[in-house]
Amino acid sequence: MITFTRKQLYDLMWNEHKSLKKIAELYDVHYPDLLNVVHENDIPRPGNSFWTKLNMKMDISDETILPFVESKDEKEIRIRNTSDVHKKEKTKEKELSDQDKGEEVRKEATDEIPHEQEKMKMHRVIRQYKKSQNDYELYLKDEKWNRDHPWNRKRVRYAKAPPDFFKELISEEGKERAFSILNLIFVEAEKKGAAINDDLSVSFDGYGVKVSFVESRDSVPHQLSKEEAREMAEYRDELKRHSWARKPRIDKYDHPFNGKLRINITYKVWLRDEKTRRLEDKIDEIVDAIYAEASRLKEVQEARIAEELRRKKEREEREAEARRIEKEIAMIRSLLKKAEDFRKAEMIRTYVKHMQESNGMSQELAQWALDKADWFDPGINKDDLVLGTKNHNRDLDEIKEEKLKDRYLFWSRF
């Protein structure tokens, strides 16, 4: 027997960061007894998120530290050594018969399970999934009845097929155990802030991780059925008469399920039953692996979003640069066209002046020509009675098509 005080156990957990399993291993005490002592004496325990962050070397400063409350009648707590428990078990085994021994072993195995897990109900999502499975099976049964009895049809309530979570990779007994393991995973994950989705996936920070179960198989020699034995006998008789007799295709080995489960978190991360530890004993490791996968998915998604934003920014910058270049080219073209119109206006004025000096142009024609020069000149931009305001980005042919377009459309209606 080893003696502790409530304060010593509190300091071991909160100040020295030792879990109950580590305390049991360090002081060689019986773990179930230690668990019951902590529960009965109201000693505060760190939550699962505290151990998860500690194991992943994350910052635990934001974790709430439960204060130690001293009791009025403080007394020493005695816990059995592991060796004392083993001696007691050996004494019991000698006294038990073979039948009673098996019952006692099963009882001790169930005693190792915490009292909370014994009475633990299935998670709401698992119950809902099972109900949808039962509703769908009932729907298929009623549909088959209606096909076989068209004269006596039933009213069938449609049920949608639930997603196949196991995909025929597990036995019926293995399914029940897998649901129990899922239930433990969901409870622990919710304690760490996870959300459980209807498709039986676990989400941390909105990133879901869906686990899957696979049951191992054994390879045993195939036992012939009556039908297969009859076919083999017929084959031997036929072989005596004809050498080309066709041998029945019968497997040499069967591959029944052996009850050993493996849980796949990703195609690279999985855990399985071992000789000393089953999946039920690895719940914390499974939840930590799910959290790590959700964190990885979050990092991948954030990296993808950052890459998309970078590409979008580069695309916008290229488009803005293209628009700026197009605008600059358009301004240069407009400048050249205005300069060309100014050159034409000066050419007309020079021509009119020369013709007036040589008396080769009437006053009326000279005034008309000077008006056209003012129409061409971008600095004056005089309106013309026939052509209107000069658009310096268009030549004379384009102005003609624009002015006559409405007239062509009018006459095309007749």
C-alpha positions as CSV (number, residue, x, y, z in Angstrom):
1,M,0.0,0.0,0.0
2,I,1.2,3.5,-0.9
3,T,0.0,6.6,1.0
4,F,-0.8,9.9,-0.7
5,T,-2.5,13.2,0.3
6,R,-5.0,15.0,-1.9
7,K,-2.5,17.9,-2.3
8,Q,0.3,15.5,-3.4
9,L,-1.9,14.0,-6.2
10,Y,-3.1,17.5,-7.2
11,D,0.5,18.7,-7.5
12,L,1.6,15.6,-9.5
13,M,-1.1,16.3,-12.1
14,W,-1.2,20.1,-12.3
15,N,2.4,21.2,-11.4
16,E,4.5,18.2,-12.5
17,H,2.2,17.4,-15.5
18,K,1.9,13.7,-14.9
19,S,-1.2,11.9,-16.0
20,L,-2.9,9.3,-13.8
21,K,-1.4,6.5,-15.9
22,K,2.1,7.9,-15.5
23,I,1.5,8.3,-11.7
24,A,0.4,4.6,-11.5
25,E,3.5,3.5,-13.4
26,L,5.8,5.8,-11.5
27,Y,4.6,4.6,-8.0
28,D,3.6,1.1,-9.0
29,V,0.0,1.5,-7.9
30,H,-3.2,0.0,-9.3
31,Y,-4.5,2.3,-11.9
32,P,-8.3,1.6,-11.4
33,D,-7.8,2.1,-7.7
34,L,-6.1,5.4,-8.3
35,L,-8.8,6.5,-10.7
36,N,-11.5,5.7,-8.1
37,V,-9.6,7.5,-5.4
38,V,-9.3,10.7,-7.4
39,H,-13.0,10.6,-8.3
40,E,-14.2,9.9,-4.7
41,N,-12.0,12.6,-3.1
42,D,-13.0,15.3,-5.6
43,I,-9.4,16.0,-6.7
44,P,-9.5,18.3,-9.8
45,R,-8.1,16.7,-13.0
46,P,-6.8,18.4,-16.2
47,G,-9.0,18.0,-19.2
48,N,-8.1,16.2,-22.4
49,S,-7.3,19.4,-24.2
50,F,-4.6,20.1,-21.5
51,W,-2.9,16.8,-22.2
52,T,-3.3,17.1,-25.9
53,K,-1.6,20.5,-26.0
54,L,1.1,19.3,-23.6
55,N,1.9,16.2,-25.7
56,M,2.0,18.3,-28.9
57,K,4.2,20.9,-27.2
58,M,1.7,23.6,-27.6
59,D,1.1,26.6,-25.4
60,I,-1.0,25.7,-22.3
61,S,-1.1,29.1,-20.8
62,D,-4.7,29.6,-21.9
63,E,-5.9,26.4,-20.2
64,T,-8.0,26.9,-17.1
65,I,-6.2,25.6,-14.0
66,L,-8.8,24.2,-11.5
67,P,-7.9,25.5,-8.0
68,F,-7.2,23.1,-5.2
69,V,-9.9,23.1,-2.5
70,E,-8.8,21.9,0.9
71,S,-11.1,19.6,2.8
72,K,-11.9,20.0,6.5
73,D,-11.1,16.4,7.3
74,E,-7.9,15.9,5.3
75,K,-6.8,12.3,5.6
76,E,-4.2,10.1,4.0
77,I,-5.2,8.1,0.9
78,R,-4.0,4.5,0.6
79,I,-3.7,2.8,-2.8
80,R,-2.9,-0.8,-3.5
81,N,0.4,-1.7,-5.2
82,T,0.2,-3.5,-8.5
83,S,2.0,-6.5,-6.9
84,D,-0.6,-6.7,-4.2
85,V,-3.3,-6.8,-6.8
86,H,-1.5,-9.6,-8.8
87,K,-1.0,-11.6,-5.6
88,K,-4.7,-11.4,-4.8
89,E,-5.6,-12.4,-8.4
90,K,-3.3,-15.4,-8.2
91,T,-5.0,-16.5,-4.9
92,K,-8.4,-16.2,-6.5
93,E,-7.3,-18.2,-9.5
94,K,-6.2,-21.1,-7.4
95,E,-9.6,-21.2,-5.6
96,L,-11.7,-20.9,-8.8
97,S,-12.7,-23.8,-11.0
98,D,-12.1,-23.6,-14.8
99,Q,-15.6,-22.4,-15.4
100,D,-15.6,-19.9,-12.6
101,K,-12.2,-18.7,-13.7
102,G,-13.5,-17.6,-17.1
103,E,-16.3,-15.7,-15.5
104,E,-14.0,-14.0,-13.0
105,V,-11.6,-13.0,-15.8
106,R,-14.5,-11.4,-17.7
107,K,-15.6,-9.6,-14.6
108,E,-12.2,-8.2,-13.9
109,A,-11.9,-7.1,-17.5
110,T,-15.1,-5.1,-17.2
111,D,-14.0,-3.7,-13.8
112,E,-11.1,-2.0,-15.6
113,I,-13.5,0.1,-17.6
114,P,-14.4,3.4,-15.8
115,H,-17.8,3.6,-14.3
116,E,-18.8,6.4,-16.6
117,Q,-18.1,4.3,-19.7
118,E,-20.2,1.4,-18.4
119,K,-23.3,3.6,-18.4
120,M,-22.3,5.6,-21.4
121,K,-25.1,6.0,-24.0
122,M,-24.5,6.0,-27.7
123,H,-23.8,9.4,-29.2
124,R,-26.8,11.2,-30.9
125,V,-25.2,10.9,-34.3
126,I,-24.6,7.2,-34.0
127,R,-28.2,6.6,-32.9
128,Q,-29.4,8.7,-35.8
129,Y,-27.2,6.8,-38.2
130,K,-28.5,3.4,-36.9
131,K,-32.1,4.7,-37.2
132,S,-31.6,5.7,-40.8
133,Q,-30.2,2.2,-41.5
134,N,-33.2,0.5,-39.9
135,D,-35.6,2.8,-41.8
136,Y,-33.9,2.0,-45.1
137,E,-33.9,-1.7,-44.4
138,L,-37.7,-1.5,-43.6
139,Y,-38.2,0.5,-46.8
140,L,-36.5,-2.2,-48.9
141,K,-38.5,-4.9,-47.2
142,D,-41.8,-3.1,-47.9
143,E,-40.8,-2.5,-51.5
144,K,-40.1,-6.2,-51.9
145,W,-43.4,-7.0,-50.4
146,N,-45.2,-4.7,-52.9
147,R,-43.3,-6.2,-55.8
148,D,-44.3,-9.8,-54.7
149,H,-47.8,-8.9,-53.8
150,P,-49.1,-6.3,-56.3
151,W,-52.7,-7.1,-55.3
152,N,-52.1,-6.3,-51.6
153,R,-49.7,-3.3,-51.6
154,K,-48.6,-1.5,-48.5
155,R,-48.1,2.2,-47.9
156,V,-44.4,2.7,-48.1
157,R,-42.6,5.5,-46.4
158,Y,-39.6,6.4,-48.5
159,A,-36.2,6.3,-46.7
160,K,-33.0,7.5,-48.2
161,A,-30.0,5.1,-48.1
162,P,-27.5,6.2,-45.5
163,P,-23.8,6.3,-46.5
164,D,-22.1,3.0,-46.3
165,F,-19.7,3.6,-43.5
166,F,-18.1,0.1,-43.4
167,K,-18.3,-1.0,-47.1
168,E,-18.5,-4.7,-46.2
169,L,-15.0,-4.7,-44.7
170,I,-16.2,-5.7,-41.3
171,S,-18.4,-8.3,-39.7
172,E,-21.7,-7.7,-37.9
173,E,-20.0,-8.2,-34.5
174,G,-17.2,-5.9,-35.6
175,K,-19.7,-3.2,-36.5
176,E,-21.1,-3.1,-33.0
177,R,-17.6,-2.9,-31.5
178,A,-16.7,-0.2,-34.1
179,F,-19.7,1.8,-33.1
180,S,-18.6,1.6,-29.4
181,I,-15.2,2.8,-30.3
182,L,-16.7,5.6,-32.4
183,N,-18.8,6.6,-29.4
184,L,-15.7,6.9,-27.2
185,I,-13.9,8.9,-29.9
186,F,-16.8,11.3,-30.3
187,V,-17.1,11.8,-26.5
188,E,-13.4,12.6,-26.1
189,A,-13.3,14.7,-29.3
190,E,-16.2,16.8,-28.1
191,K,-14.3,17.5,-24.8
192,K,-11.5,19.0,-26.9
193,G,-13.9,21.3,-28.8
194,A,-14.7,19.1,-31.8
195,A,-18.0,18.9,-33.7
196,I,-19.5,15.6,-34.7
197,N,-21.1,15.6,-38.2
198,D,-24.0,13.5,-39.5
199,D,-21.7,11.5,-41.8
200,L,-19.8,10.3,-38.6
201,S,-16.9,12.6,-39.2
202,V,-15.1,14.7,-36.6
203,S,-14.5,18.4,-37.3
204,F,-11.9,20.6,-35.6
205,D,-12.1,24.3,-36.6
206,G,-14.5,23.4,-39.4
207,Y,-12.3,20.8,-41.0
208,G,-13.8,17.3,-41.0
209,V,-11.9,14.0,-40.7
210,K,-13.7,10.8,-41.4
211,V,-12.3,7.6,-40.0
212,S,-12.9,4.1,-41.3
213,F,-12.7,0.6,-39.8
214,V,-11.3,-2.6,-41.3
215,E,-11.5,-6.0,-39.7
216,S,-8.6,-8.4,-40.3
217,R,-9.2,-11.9,-41.7
218,D,-7.7,-15.3,-41.1
219,S,-6.8,-17.8,-43.8
220,V,-8.2,-21.3,-43.1
221,P,-8.6,-24.3,-45.3
222,H,-11.9,-24.4,-47.1
223,Q,-14.5,-26.9,-45.9
224,L,-16.4,-28.4,-48.8
225,S,-20.2,-27.9,-48.7
226,K,-22.6,-30.7,-49.8
227,E,-23.0,-29.0,-53.2
228,E,-19.3,-28.6,-53.7
229,A,-18.6,-32.2,-52.7
230,R,-21.3,-33.4,-55.2
231,E,-19.7,-31.4,-57.9
232,M,-16.2,-32.8,-57.1
233,A,-17.6,-36.3,-57.2
234,E,-19.2,-35.7,-60.6
235,Y,-16.0,-34.3,-61.8
236,R,-14.0,-37.4,-60.8
237,D,-16.5,-39.6,-62.5
238,E,-16.5,-37.5,-65.6
239,L,-12.6,-37.5,-65.6
240,K,-12.6,-41.3,-65.7
241,R,-14.6,-41.2,-69.0
242,H,-13.2,-38.0,-70.6
243,S,-9.9,-36.3,-70.1
244,W,-11.4,-32.9,-70.9
245,A,-13.7,-32.8,-68.0
246,R,-14.0,-29.4,-66.4
247,K,-12.9,-29.1,-62.8
248,P,-15.2,-27.0,-60.5
249,R,-13.7,-23.7,-59.3
250,I,-13.5,-24.1,-55.5
251,D,-11.4,-21.9,-53.3
252,K,-8.7,-23.6,-51.3
253,Y,-9.0,-21.2,-48.4
254,D,-11.7,-19.3,-46.6
255,H,-11.0,-15.8,-45.1
256,P,-13.3,-15.3,-42.1
257,F,-13.2,-12.2,-39.9
258,N,-11.1,-12.6,-36.8
259,G,-12.3,-9.7,-34.7
260,K,-9.1,-7.6,-34.9
261,L,-10.0,-4.1,-36.0
262,R,-7.9,-1.4,-37.6
263,I,-9.0,2.3,-37.7
264,N,-7.8,4.3,-40.6
265,I,-7.5,8.1,-40.2
266,T,-5.6,8.7,-43.4
267,Y,-4.0,6.3,-45.9
268,K,-0.8,6.9,-44.0
269,V,-2.1,7.1,-40.4
270,W,-3.8,4.1,-38.8
271,L,-3.9,2.2,-35.5
272,R,-4.9,-1.4,-34.9
273,D,-5.5,-3.9,-32.1
274,E,-2.4,-5.2,-30.4
275,K,-1.8,-8.1,-28.1
276,T,-1.5,-5.9,-25.1
277,R,-3.6,-2.9,-26.1
278,R,-6.8,-2.8,-28.0
279,L,-8.3,0.2,-29.8
280,E,-10.4,1.0,-26.8
281,D,-7.2,1.8,-24.9
282,K,-5.9,4.1,-27.6
283,I,-8.8,6.6,-27.7
284,D,-6.5,9.6,-26.8
285,E,-4.0,8.6,-29.5
286,I,-6.8,8.3,-32.1
287,V,-8.3,11.7,-31.2
288,D,-4.8,13.3,-31.3
289,A,-4.3,11.8,-34.7
290,I,-7.7,13.1,-35.9
291,Y,-6.8,16.6,-34.5
292,A,-3.4,16.4,-36.3
293,E,-5.1,15.5,-39.6
294,A,-7.6,18.3,-39.2
295,S,-4.8,20.7,-38.6
296,R,-3.0,19.5,-41.7
297,L,-6.2,19.9,-43.7
298,K,-6.5,23.4,-42.3
299,E,-2.9,24.3,-43.3
300,V,-3.4,22.9,-46.8
301,Q,-6.6,24.8,-47.2
302,E,-5.0,28.0,-45.9
303,A,-2.0,27.5,-48.2
304,R,-4.4,26.9,-51.2
305,I,-6.4,30.1,-50.3
306,A,-3.2,32.1,-50.0
307,E,-2.0,30.8,-53.4
308,E,-5.4,31.6,-55.0
309,L,-5.2,35.1,-53.5
310,R,-1.6,35.5,-54.8
311,R,-2.6,34.4,-58.3
312,K,-5.7,36.7,-58.2
313,K,-3.6,39.6,-57.2
314,E,-1.0,38.9,-59.9
315,R,-3.9,38.6,-62.5
316,E,-5.4,41.9,-61.4
317,E,-2.0,43.6,-61.6
318,R,-1.5,42.2,-65.1
319,E,-5.0,43.3,-66.1
320,A,-4.5,46.8,-64.6
321,E,-1.1,47.1,-66.4
322,A,-2.8,46.0,-69.7
323,R,-5.5,48.6,-69.2
324,R,-2.9,51.2,-68.5
325,I,-1.0,50.4,-71.6
326,E,-4.2,50.3,-73.7
327,K,-5.2,53.7,-72.4
328,E,-1.7,55.1,-73.1
329,I,-1.8,53.7,-76.7
330,A,-5.3,55.1,-77.2
331,M,-4.2,58.6,-76.0
332,I,-1.2,58.5,-78.3
333,R,-3.4,57.5,-81.3
334,S,-5.8,60.3,-80.4
335,L,-2.9,62.8,-80.1
336,L,-1.6,61.7,-83.5
337,K,-5.0,62.0,-85.1
338,K,-5.5,65.5,-83.7
339,A,-2.1,66.5,-84.8
340,E,-3.0,65.2,-88.3
341,D,-6.2,67.2,-88.3
342,F,-4.3,70.3,-87.2
343,R,-1.8,69.7,-90.1
344,K,-4.8,69.5,-92.5
345,A,-6.3,72.7,-91.1
346,E,-3.0,74.6,-91.5
347,M,-2.6,73.2,-95.0
348,I,-6.1,74.4,-96.0
349,R,-5.4,77.9,-94.6
350,T,-2.1,78.1,-96.4
351,Y,-3.8,77.0,-99.6
352,V,-6.6,79.5,-99.2
353,K,-4.1,82.4,-98.5
354,H,-2.1,81.5,-101.6
355,M,-5.2,81.2,-103.8
356,Q,-6.5,84.6,-102.5
357,E,-3.3,86.3,-103.3
358,S,-3.4,85.0,-106.8
359,N,-7.1,85.8,-107.2
360,G,-7.8,82.1,-108.0
361,M,-10.6,81.6,-105.4
362,S,-13.8,83.4,-104.8
363,Q,-14.6,85.0,-101.5
364,E,-17.5,82.6,-100.9
365,L,-15.4,79.5,-101.6
366,A,-12.5,80.9,-99.5
367,Q,-14.8,81.4,-96.5
368,W,-16.2,77.8,-96.9
369,A,-12.6,76.5,-97.0
370,L,-11.6,78.5,-93.9
371,D,-14.7,77.1,-92.1
372,K,-13.6,73.6,-92.9
373,A,-10.1,74.4,-91.6
374,D,-11.7,75.6,-88.3
375,W,-13.7,72.3,-88.4
376,F,-10.5,70.3,-88.6
377,D,-8.5,72.4,-86.1
378,P,-8.7,70.7,-82.6
379,G,-8.1,74.0,-80.9
380,I,-11.2,75.6,-82.5
381,N,-13.3,72.5,-83.1
382,K,-16.0,74.5,-85.0
383,D,-19.4,72.9,-85.6
384,D,-20.3,72.2,-89.3
385,L,-23.8,72.6,-90.5
386,V,-23.6,69.3,-92.4
387,L,-21.1,67.2,-90.6
388,G,-21.6,68.5,-87.0
389,T,-18.7,68.4,-84.5
390,K,-15.5,66.8,-85.8
391,N,-14.6,63.5,-84.0
392,H,-10.8,63.5,-84.3
393,N,-10.6,59.8,-83.6
394,R,-12.4,59.1,-86.9
395,D,-11.5,59.7,-90.5
396,L,-13.8,61.1,-93.2
397,D,-15.0,57.7,-94.4
398,E,-16.1,56.7,-90.9
399,I,-17.9,60.0,-90.4
400,K,-19.7,59.4,-93.7
401,E,-20.8,55.9,-92.7
402,E,-22.1,57.2,-89.3
403,K,-24.0,60.1,-90.9
404,L,-25.6,57.9,-93.6
405,K,-26.3,54.9,-91.4
406,D,-29.7,56.1,-90.2
407,R,-30.7,57.0,-93.7
408,Y,-29.8,53.6,-95.0
409,L,-31.8,51.9,-92.2
410,F,-34.8,54.2,-93.1
411,W,-34.8,53.2,-96.8
412,S,-34.1,49.5,-96.1
413,R,-37.6,49.3,-94.6
414,F,-39.3,49.8,-98.0
